[in-house]
Amino acid sequence: MPKKVVNICVKPEMKSNFNYALENVNRFIDKEFHHHLVDAGKKIQITNGENILILDSSLENESPIEFARQLKKRSLKTKILLLISAGVPRTDIIGAIKDGVVSGALIMPFTAKQVEDYINRL
């Protein structure tokens, strides 16, 4: 069984939390961390296969939900798990879920088990 490719676009201070959260699924995934949407988008475009993107909705100076919309237009196979934090407009989140832009959403704070469960489902 081929490994799932997981691109994680979160703030640098969250990297260790995700390493811990994904500890139990490391043998089934290839993960790569990105701190900017542009980097994640380039990586996904290069692989052009079935990817999972974990996307932090609170990245500063960037629009993660709009990025997700644009990415889905180019790469329908990409599954996006949106990490929802305070301050993100509720209507944006609901719209992204209804439109099928995101495959799942987790409200911060979340547990390692919740992240693991989503990765296994996607």
N, CA, C and O atoms as a GROMACS GRO file, in nm:
protein
  488
    1MET      N    1   0.085  -0.118   0.000
    1MET     CA    2   0.000   0.000   0.000
    1MET      C    3   0.090   0.125   0.000
    1MET      O    4   0.177   0.138   0.086
    2PRO      N    5   0.068   0.216  -0.097
    2PRO     CA    6   0.151   0.336  -0.100
    2PRO      C    7   0.120   0.428   0.018
    2PRO      O    8   0.008   0.430   0.071
    3LYS      N    9   0.222   0.501   0.059
    3LYS     CA   10   0.204   0.595   0.170
    3LYS      C   11   0.123   0.716   0.125
    3LYS      O   12   0.130   0.758   0.010
    4LYS      N   13   0.045   0.771   0.218
    4LYS     CA   14  -0.026   0.895   0.193
    4LYS      C   15   0.073   1.010   0.204
    4LYS      O   16   0.161   1.010   0.290
    5VAL      N   17   0.059   1.108   0.116
    5VAL     CA   18   0.143   1.228   0.122
    5VAL      C   19   0.066   1.333   0.201
    5VAL      O   20  -0.044   1.373   0.162
    6VAL      N   21   0.124   1.377   0.312
    6VAL     CA   22   0.059   1.474   0.399
    6VAL      C   23   0.144   1.601   0.403
    6VAL      O   24   0.256   1.600   0.454
    7ASN      N   25   0.089   1.709   0.351
    7ASN     CA   26   0.153   1.841   0.358
    7ASN      C   27   0.085   1.915   0.472
    7ASN      O   28  -0.037   1.923   0.479
    8ILE      N   29   0.166   1.970   0.561
    8ILE     CA   30   0.114   2.035   0.680
    8ILE      C   31   0.157   2.181   0.676
    8ILE      O   32   0.276   2.212   0.683
    9CYS      N   33   0.061   2.270   0.663
    9CYS     CA   34   0.088   2.413   0.654
    9CYS      C   35   0.035   2.480   0.780
    9CYS      O   36  -0.082   2.517   0.789
   10VAL      N   37   0.126   2.494   0.878
   10VAL     CA   38   0.089   2.551   1.009
   10VAL      C   39   0.198   2.647   1.052
   10VAL      O   40   0.306   2.653   0.993
   11LYS      N   41   0.168   2.723   1.155
   11LYS     CA   42   0.268   2.811   1.214
   11LYS      C   43   0.383   2.727   1.269
   11LYS      O   44   0.362   2.615   1.317
   12PRO      N   45   0.506   2.779   1.262
   12PRO     CA   46   0.622   2.702   1.307
   12PRO      C   47   0.609   2.646   1.449
   12PRO      O   48   0.657   2.535   1.477
   13GLU      N   49   0.546   2.720   1.537
   13GLU     CA   50   0.534   2.673   1.677
   13GLU      C   51   0.442   2.552   1.692
   13GLU      O   52   0.438   2.492   1.798
   14MET      N   53   0.367   2.517   1.587
   14MET     CA   54   0.278   2.401   1.593
   14MET      C   55   0.342   2.273   1.540
   14MET      O   56   0.283   2.165   1.552
   15LYS      N   57   0.460   2.282   1.482
   15LYS     CA   58   0.525   2.167   1.419
   15LYS      C   59   0.543   2.050   1.516
   15LYS      O   60   0.511   1.936   1.482
   16SER      N   61   0.594   2.077   1.636
   16SER     CA   62   0.617   1.968   1.731
   16SER      C   63   0.486   1.902   1.772
   16SER      O   64   0.483   1.781   1.795
   17ASN      N   65   0.378   1.979   1.782
   17ASN     CA   66   0.248   1.921   1.816
   17ASN      C   67   0.204   1.821   1.708
   17ASN      O   68   0.149   1.716   1.740
   18PHE      N   69   0.229   1.854   1.582
   18PHE     CA   70   0.189   1.764   1.474
   18PHE      C   71   0.281   1.643   1.463
   18PHE      O   72   0.235   1.534   1.430
   19ASN      N   73   0.408   1.661   1.492
   19ASN     CA   74   0.495   1.544   1.495
   19ASN      C   75   0.445   1.445   1.598
   19ASN      O   76   0.444   1.324   1.574
   20TYR      N   77   0.405   1.495   1.713
   20TYR     CA   78   0.350   1.409   1.818
   20TYR      C   79   0.217   1.348   1.774
   20TYR      O   80   0.194   1.228   1.791
   21ALA      N   81   0.130   1.431   1.718
   21ALA     CA   82  -0.004   1.384   1.679
   21ALA      C   83   0.003   1.276   1.571
   21ALA      O   84  -0.083   1.188   1.566
   22LEU      N   85   0.103   1.282   1.486
   22LEU     CA   86   0.112   1.188   1.375
   22LEU      C   87   0.206   1.070   1.403
   22LEU      O   88   0.233   0.989   1.315
   23GLU      N   89   0.254   1.062   1.524
   23GLU     CA   90   0.348   0.958   1.563
   23GLU      C   91   0.298   0.817   1.531
   23GLU      O   92   0.374   0.734   1.483
   24ASN      N   93   0.171   0.791   1.557
   24ASN     CA   94   0.115   0.657   1.536
   24ASN      C   95   0.089   0.622   1.390
   24ASN      O   96   0.070   0.505   1.358
   25VAL      N   97   0.089   0.721   1.302
   25VAL     CA   98   0.063   0.694   1.160
   25VAL      C   99   0.186   0.720   1.073
   25VAL      O  100   0.177   0.713   0.951
   26ASN      N  101   0.300   0.750   1.134
   26ASN     CA  102   0.422   0.783   1.059
   26ASN      C  103   0.461   0.676   0.957
   26ASN      O  104   0.512   0.708   0.850
   27ARG      N  105   0.437   0.550   0.988
   27ARG     CA  106   0.478   0.445   0.893
   27ARG      C  107   0.386   0.437   0.772
   27ARG      O  108   0.418   0.368   0.674
   28PHE      N  109   0.271   0.506   0.776
   28PHE     CA  110   0.177   0.504   0.664
   28PHE      C  111   0.176   0.633   0.583
   28PHE      O  112   0.107   0.642   0.481
   29ILE      N  113   0.254   0.733   0.627
   29ILE     CA  114   0.250   0.864   0.560
   29ILE      C  115   0.391   0.917   0.533
   29ILE      O  116   0.487   0.880   0.600
   30ASP      N  117   0.399   1.003   0.433
   30ASP     CA  118   0.516   1.087   0.411
   30ASP      C  119   0.470   1.228   0.440
   30ASP      O  120   0.380   1.278   0.373
   31LYS      N  121   0.529   1.292   0.538
   31LYS     CA  122   0.482   1.426   0.576
   31LYS      C  123   0.588   1.531   0.546
   31LYS      O  124   0.708   1.506   0.552
   32GLU      N  125   0.538   1.649   0.515
   32GLU     CA  126   0.626   1.762   0.490
   32GLU      C  127   0.561   1.886   0.548
   32GLU      O  128   0.442   1.911   0.528
   33PHE      N  129   0.641   1.964   0.621
   33PHE     CA  130   0.590   2.087   0.683
   33PHE      C  131   0.618   2.207   0.595
   33PHE      O  132   0.722   2.217   0.531
   34HIS      N  133   0.521   2.299   0.594
   34HIS     CA  134   0.534   2.426   0.522
   34HIS      C  135   0.485   2.536   0.617
   34HIS      O  136   0.392   2.515   0.695
   35HIS      N  137   0.547   2.652   0.608
   35HIS     CA  138   0.505   2.764   0.692
   35HIS      C  139   0.433   2.871   0.612
   35HIS      O  140   0.383   2.969   0.668
   36HIS      N  141   0.430   2.853   0.480
   36HIS     CA  142   0.361   2.949   0.393
   36HIS      C  143   0.279   2.874   0.290
   36HIS      O  144   0.318   2.767   0.243
   37LEU      N  145   0.166   2.930   0.255
   37LEU     CA  146   0.076   2.866   0.160
   37LEU      C  147   0.141   2.845   0.024
   37LEU      O  148   0.119   2.742  -0.040
   38VAL      N  149   0.221   2.940  -0.020
   38VAL     CA  150   0.285   2.928  -0.152
   38VAL      C  151   0.371   2.802  -0.158
   38VAL      O  152   0.369   2.730  -0.258
   39ASP      N  153   0.446   2.775  -0.052
   39ASP     CA  154   0.531   2.656  -0.048
   39ASP      C  155   0.448   2.528  -0.056
   39ASP      O  156   0.482   2.436  -0.131
   40ALA      N  157   0.340   2.523   0.020
   40ALA     CA  158   0.253   2.405   0.017
   40ALA      C  159   0.190   2.388  -0.121
   40ALA      O  160   0.182   2.276  -0.172
   41GLY      N  161   0.147   2.497  -0.181
   41GLY     CA  162   0.086   2.491  -0.313
   41GLY      C  163   0.181   2.440  -0.419
   41GLY      O  164   0.142   2.361  -0.505
   42LYS      N  165   0.306   2.483  -0.413
   42LYS     CA  166   0.407   2.437  -0.508
   42LYS      C  167   0.431   2.287  -0.492
   42LYS      O  168   0.440   2.215  -0.591
   43LYS      N  169   0.442   2.242  -0.370
   43LYS     CA  170   0.468   2.100  -0.344
   43LYS      C  171   0.353   2.014  -0.395
   43LYS      O  172   0.375   1.910  -0.456
   44ILE      N  173   0.231   2.057  -0.370
   44ILE     CA  174   0.115   1.980  -0.414
   44ILE      C  175   0.108   1.980  -0.566
   44ILE      O  176   0.073   1.878  -0.626
   45GLN      N  177   0.139   2.091  -0.628
   45GLN     CA  178   0.136   2.100  -0.774
   45GLN      C  179   0.242   2.007  -0.836
   45GLN      O  180   0.217   1.946  -0.940
   46ILE      N  181   0.357   1.995  -0.772
   46ILE     CA  182   0.463   1.908  -0.822
   46ILE      C  183   0.422   1.762  -0.814
   46ILE      O  184   0.441   1.686  -0.909
   47THR      N  185   0.366   1.721  -0.701
   47THR     CA  186   0.328   1.581  -0.685
   47THR      C  187   0.206   1.546  -0.768
   47THR      O  188   0.196   1.435  -0.820
   48ASN      N  189   0.114   1.639  -0.781
   48ASN     CA  190  -0.005   1.626  -0.867
   48ASN      C  191  -0.077   1.493  -0.850
   48ASN      O  192  -0.141   1.446  -0.944
   49GLY      N  193  -0.068   1.434  -0.735
   49GLY     CA  194  -0.139   1.310  -0.708
   49GLY      C  195  -0.236   1.331  -0.594
   49GLY      O  196  -0.277   1.443  -0.565
   50GLU      N  197  -0.270   1.222  -0.530
   50GLU     CA  198  -0.360   1.231  -0.416
   50GLU      C  199  -0.279   1.277  -0.295
   50GLU      O  200  -0.188   1.208  -0.250
   51ASN      N  201  -0.313   1.393  -0.245
   51ASN     CA  202  -0.244   1.455  -0.132
   51ASN      C  203  -0.344   1.484  -0.020
   51ASN      O  204  -0.464   1.494  -0.042
   52ILE      N  205  -0.289   1.498   0.098
   52ILE     CA  206  -0.366   1.550   0.211
   52ILE      C  207  -0.296   1.678   0.253
   52ILE      O  208  -0.174   1.681   0.270
   53LEU      N  209  -0.372   1.783   0.271
   53LEU     CA  210  -0.318   1.909   0.319
   53LEU      C  211  -0.386   1.943   0.451
   53LEU      O  212  -0.508   1.955   0.458
   54ILE      N  213  -0.304   1.959   0.554
   54ILE     CA  214  -0.355   2.008   0.683
   54ILE      C  215  -0.325   2.157   0.682
   54ILE      O  216  -0.210   2.199   0.672
   55LEU      N  217  -0.429   2.237   0.693
   55LEU     CA  218  -0.419   2.380   0.670
   55LEU      C  219  -0.468   2.459   0.790
   55LEU      O  220  -0.583   2.447   0.832
   56ASP      N  221  -0.380   2.540   0.846
   56ASP     CA  222  -0.410   2.625   0.961
   56ASP      C  223  -0.486   2.749   0.912
   56ASP      O  224  -0.434   2.824   0.829
   57SER      N  225  -0.605   2.769   0.963
   57SER     CA  226  -0.687   2.883   0.919
   57SER      C  227  -0.638   3.016   0.974
   57SER      O  228  -0.686   3.122   0.934
   58SER      N  229  -0.541   3.012   1.065
   58SER     CA  230  -0.497   3.136   1.129
   58SER      C  231  -0.360   3.184   1.082
   58SER      O  232  -0.296   3.264   1.150
   59LEU      N  233  -0.315   3.137   0.967
   59LEU     CA  234  -0.186   3.185   0.915
   59LEU      C  235  -0.196   3.334   0.890
   59LEU      O  236  -0.289   3.381   0.823
   60GLU      N  237  -0.101   3.408   0.943
   60GLU     CA  238  -0.105   3.554   0.932
   60GLU      C  239  -0.067   3.599   0.791
   60GLU      O  240   0.016   3.537   0.724
   61ASN      N  241  -0.128   3.708   0.748
   61ASN     CA  242  -0.101   3.770   0.620
   61ASN      C  243  -0.130   3.680   0.500
   61ASN      O  244  -0.081   3.705   0.390
   62GLU      N  245  -0.208   3.577   0.521
   62GLU     CA  246  -0.244   3.488   0.413
   62GLU      C  247  -0.392   3.452   0.429
   62GLU      O  248  -0.448   3.466   0.537
   63SER      N  249  -0.453   3.407   0.321
   63SER     CA  250  -0.594   3.372   0.324
   63SER      C  251  -0.609   3.222   0.298
   63SER      O  252  -0.627   3.180   0.184
   64PRO      N  253  -0.601   3.140   0.404
   64PRO     CA  254  -0.603   2.995   0.387
   64PRO      C  255  -0.729   2.941   0.319
   64PRO      O  256  -0.720   2.848   0.239
   65ILE      N  257  -0.843   2.998   0.348
   65ILE     CA  258  -0.966   2.945   0.287
   65ILE      C  259  -0.969   2.977   0.139
   65ILE      O  260  -1.009   2.892   0.059
   66GLU      N  261  -0.929   3.096   0.100
   66GLU     CA  262  -0.923   3.130  -0.043
   66GLU      C  263  -0.817   3.044  -0.112
   66GLU      O  264  -0.838   2.999  -0.225
   67PHE      N  265  -0.705   3.022  -0.046
   67PHE     CA  266  -0.602   2.934  -0.100
   67PHE      C  267  -0.659   2.795  -0.124
   67PHE      O  268  -0.634   2.734  -0.229
   68ALA      N  269  -0.734   2.743  -0.028
   68ALA     CA  270  -0.794   2.610  -0.040
   68ALA      C  271  -0.888   2.605  -0.160
   68ALA      O  272  -0.889   2.506  -0.234
   69ARG      N  273  -0.968   2.709  -0.180
   69ARG     CA  274  -1.058   2.714  -0.296
   69ARG      C  275  -0.980   2.707  -0.427
   69ARG      O  276  -1.017   2.631  -0.517
   70GLN      N  277  -0.875   2.785  -0.437
   70GLN     CA  278  -0.794   2.786  -0.560
   70GLN      C  279  -0.724   2.650  -0.581
   70GLN      O  280  -0.715   2.601  -0.694
   71LEU      N  281  -0.675   2.593  -0.474
   71LEU     CA  282  -0.606   2.465  -0.483
   71LEU      C  283  -0.700   2.355  -0.531
   71LEU      O  284  -0.662   2.274  -0.615
   72LYS      N  285  -0.822   2.352  -0.479
   72LYS     CA  286  -0.919   2.250  -0.519
   72LYS      C  287  -0.954   2.260  -0.666
   72LYS      O  288  -0.984   2.159  -0.730
   73LYS      N  289  -0.951   2.381  -0.721
   73LYS     CA  290  -0.978   2.397  -0.865
   73LYS      C  291  -0.868   2.330  -0.948
   73LYS      O  292  -0.896   2.274  -1.054
   74ARG      N  293  -0.744   2.335  -0.900
   74ARG     CA  294  -0.630   2.278  -0.973
   74ARG      C  295  -0.605   2.132  -0.941
   74ARG      O  296  -0.557   2.057  -1.027
   75SER      N  297  -0.638   2.091  -0.821
   75SER     CA  298  -0.603   1.957  -0.775
   75SER      C  299  -0.721   1.895  -0.701
   75SER      O  300  -0.729   1.900  -0.578
   76LEU      N  301  -0.812   1.836  -0.778
   76LEU     CA  302  -0.934   1.780  -0.718
   76LEU      C  303  -0.905   1.664  -0.624
   76LEU      O  304  -0.986   1.635  -0.535
   77LYS      N  305  -0.792   1.596  -0.643
   77LYS     CA  306  -0.760   1.481  -0.559
   77LYS      C  307  -0.710   1.520  -0.420
   77LYS      O  308  -0.706   1.436  -0.330
   78THR      N  309  -0.673   1.646  -0.402
   78THR     CA  310  -0.621   1.690  -0.273
   78THR      C  311  -0.734   1.698  -0.172
   78THR      O  312  -0.839   1.758  -0.196
   79LYS      N  313  -0.711   1.636  -0.057
   79LYS     CA  314  -0.806   1.641   0.053
   79LYS      C  315  -0.752   1.738   0.156
   79LYS      O  316  -0.634   1.731   0.193
   80ILE      N  317  -0.837   1.829   0.203
   80ILE     CA  318  -0.791   1.935   0.292
   80ILE      C  319  -0.859   1.923   0.428
   80ILE      O  320  -0.982   1.918   0.438
   81LEU      N  321  -0.777   1.919   0.531
   81LEU     CA  322  -0.824   1.923   0.669
   81LEU      C  323  -0.796   2.064   0.720
   81LEU      O  324  -0.681   2.104   0.733
   82LEU      N  325  -0.901   2.138   0.749
   82LEU     CA  326  -0.889   2.276   0.794
   82LEU      C  327  -0.887   2.281   0.946
   82LEU      O  328  -0.974   2.226   1.014
   83LEU      N  329  -0.784   2.348   0.999
   83LEU     CA  330  -0.774   2.369   1.144
   83LEU      C  331  -0.835   2.505   1.173
   83LEU      O  332  -0.785   2.607   1.127
   84ILE      N  333  -0.942   2.507   1.249
   84ILE     CA  334  -1.019   2.628   1.272
   84ILE      C  335  -0.980   2.690   1.406
   84ILE      O  336  -0.981   2.624   1.510
   85SER      N  337  -0.945   2.818   1.400
   85SER     CA  338  -0.912   2.891   1.522
   85SER      C  339  -1.008   3.008   1.538
   85SER      O  340  -1.081   3.044   1.446
   86ALA      N  341  -1.005   3.067   1.656
   86ALA     CA  342  -1.089   3.184   1.682
   86ALA      C  343  -1.051   3.295   1.586
   86ALA      O  344  -0.935   3.308   1.547
   87GLY      N  345  -1.147   3.374   1.547
   87GLY     CA  346  -1.121   3.488   1.461
   87GLY      C  347  -1.148   3.463   1.314
   87GLY      O  348  -1.152   3.557   1.235
   88VAL      N  349  -1.166   3.339   1.275
   88VAL     CA  350  -1.198   3.310   1.135
   88VAL      C  351  -1.349   3.324   1.120
   88VAL      O  352  -1.424   3.263   1.195
   89PRO      N  353  -1.394   3.404   1.023
   89PRO     CA  354  -1.539   3.423   1.006
   89PRO      C  355  -1.613   3.292   0.984
   89PRO      O  356  -1.577   3.211   0.898
   90ARG      N  357  -1.715   3.274   1.062
   90ARG     CA  358  -1.795   3.152   1.058
   90ARG      C  359  -1.852   3.125   0.919
   90ARG      O  360  -1.857   3.010   0.874
   91THR      N  361  -1.893   3.231   0.851
   91THR     CA  362  -1.951   3.214   0.717
   91THR      C  363  -1.848   3.158   0.618
   91THR      O  364  -1.883   3.080   0.530
   92ASP      N  365  -1.722   3.198   0.632
   92ASP     CA  366  -1.616   3.145   0.545
   92ASP      C  367  -1.599   2.995   0.566
   92ASP      O  368  -1.587   2.919   0.470
   93ILE      N  369  -1.599   2.954   0.690
   93ILE     CA  370  -1.581   2.812   0.724
   93ILE      C  371  -1.699   2.730   0.672
   93ILE      O  372  -1.679   2.627   0.608
   94ILE      N  373  -1.819   2.775   0.701
   94ILE     CA  374  -1.939   2.703   0.657
   94ILE      C  375  -1.943   2.694   0.505
   94ILE      O  376  -1.976   2.589   0.450
   95GLY      N  377  -1.909   2.803   0.438
   95GLY     CA  378  -1.907   2.803   0.292
   95GLY      C  379  -1.807   2.702   0.236
   95GLY      O  380  -1.837   2.631   0.141
   96ALA      N  381  -1.688   2.697   0.295
   96ALA     CA  382  -1.585   2.605   0.249
   96ALA      C  383  -1.628   2.459   0.268
   96ALA      O  384  -1.599   2.374   0.184
   97ILE      N  385  -1.696   2.432   0.377
   97ILE     CA  386  -1.744   2.296   0.402
   97ILE      C  387  -1.857   2.262   0.305
   97ILE      O  388  -1.855   2.155   0.244
   98LYS      N  389  -1.955   2.350   0.292
   98LYS     CA  390  -2.069   2.325   0.202
   98LYS      C  391  -2.025   2.310   0.057
   98LYS      O  392  -2.080   2.227  -0.016
   99ASP      N  393  -1.927   2.388   0.015
   99ASP     CA  394  -1.880   2.385  -0.123
   99ASP      C  395  -1.786   2.267  -0.151
   99ASP      O  396  -1.744   2.248  -0.265
  100GLY      N  397  -1.754   2.190  -0.050
  100GLY     CA  398  -1.666   2.075  -0.069
  100GLY      C  399  -1.520   2.111  -0.085
  100GLY      O  400  -1.440   2.032  -0.134
  101VAL      N  401  -1.485   2.232  -0.044
  101VAL     CA  402  -1.346   2.277  -0.054
  101VAL      C  403  -1.261   2.202   0.047
  101VAL      O  404  -1.148   2.163   0.016
  102VAL      N  405  -1.312   2.182   0.166
  102VAL     CA  406  -1.241   2.108   0.269
  102VAL      C  407  -1.306   1.972   0.292
  102VAL      O  408  -1.428   1.958   0.280
  103SER      N  409  -1.224   1.874   0.324
  103SER     CA  410  -1.273   1.738   0.347
  103SER      C  411  -1.306   1.715   0.494
  103SER      O  412  -1.373   1.618   0.529
  104GLY      N  413  -1.258   1.805   0.578
  104GLY     CA  414  -1.282   1.794   0.721
  104GLY      C  415  -1.235   1.919   0.791
  104GLY      O  416  -1.160   1.999   0.734
  105ALA      N  417  -1.278   1.936   0.915
  105ALA     CA  418  -1.239   2.053   0.992
  105ALA      C  419  -1.222   2.012   1.139
  105ALA      O  420  -1.300   1.933   1.193
  106LEU      N  421  -1.120   2.068   1.201
  106LEU     CA  422  -1.098   2.048   1.344
  106LEU      C  423  -1.091   2.184   1.411
  106LEU      O  424  -1.023   2.275   1.364
  107ILE      N  425  -1.162   2.196   1.520
  107ILE     CA  426  -1.160   2.321   1.596
  107ILE      C  427  -1.047   2.315   1.697
  107ILE      O  428  -1.034   2.219   1.773
  108MET      N  429  -0.965   2.421   1.697
  108MET     CA  430  -0.854   2.430   1.794
  108MET      C  431  -0.908   2.467   1.930
  108MET      O  432  -1.000   2.549   1.937
  109PRO      N  433  -0.858   2.413   2.037
  109PRO     CA  434  -0.757   2.310   2.045
  109PRO      C  435  -0.816   2.172   2.014
  109PRO      O  436  -0.936   2.151   2.032
  110PHE      N  437  -0.734   2.081   1.970
  110PHE     CA  438  -0.776   1.946   1.936
  110PHE      C  439  -0.674   1.850   1.994
  110PHE      O  440  -0.568   1.890   2.041
  111THR      N  441  -0.709   1.722   1.991
  111THR     CA  442  -0.619   1.621   2.048
  111THR      C  443  -0.541   1.550   1.937
  111THR      O  444  -0.578   1.556   1.820
  112ALA      N  445  -0.435   1.485   1.976
  112ALA     CA  446  -0.356   1.406   1.881
  112ALA      C  447  -0.442   1.296   1.819
  112ALA      O  448  -0.429   1.266   1.701
  113LYS      N  449  -0.528   1.238   1.898
  113LYS     CA  450  -0.616   1.131   1.851
  113LYS      C  451  -0.710   1.182   1.741
  113LYS      O  452  -0.736   1.111   1.644
  114GLN      N  453  -0.761   1.303   1.756
  114GLN     CA  454  -0.849   1.360   1.653
  114GLN      C  455  -0.776   1.377   1.521
  114GLN      O  456  -0.831   1.348   1.415
  115VAL      N  457  -0.653   1.424   1.526
  115VAL     CA  458  -0.573   1.441   1.404
  115VAL      C  459  -0.549   1.305   1.340
  115VAL      O  460  -0.567   1.289   1.219
  116GLU      N  461  -0.509   1.210   1.420
  116GLU     CA  462  -0.483   1.075   1.371
  116GLU      C  463  -0.608   1.015   1.306
  116GLU      O  464  -0.599   0.956   1.198
  117ASP      N  465  -0.723   1.031   1.369
  117ASP     CA  466  -0.849   0.979   1.313
  117ASP      C  467  -0.880   1.040   1.177
  117ASP      O  468  -0.922   0.969   1.085
  118TYR      N  469  -0.859   1.172   1.164
  118TYR     CA  470  -0.885   1.237   1.035
  118TYR      C  471  -0.791   1.187   0.928
  118TYR      O  472  -0.834   1.161   0.815
  119ILE      N  473  -0.664   1.172   0.959
  119ILE     CA  474  -0.567   1.123   0.861
  119ILE      C  475  -0.606   0.982   0.815
  119ILE      O  476  -0.599   0.951   0.696
  120ASN      N  477  -0.647   0.900   0.907
  120ASN     CA  478  -0.690   0.764   0.871
  120ASN      C  479  -0.814   0.763   0.784
  120ASN      O  480  -0.828   0.677   0.697
  121ARG      N  481  -0.905   0.857   0.804
  121ARG     CA  482  -1.028   0.864   0.725
  121ARG      C  483  -1.006   0.921   0.586
  121ARG      O  484  -1.074   0.881   0.491
  122LEU      N  485  -0.911   1.014   0.574
  122LEU     CA  486  -0.893   1.082   0.445
  122LEU      C  487  -0.818   0.998   0.347
  122LEU      O  488  -0.795   1.042   0.234
   0.00000   0.00000   0.00000
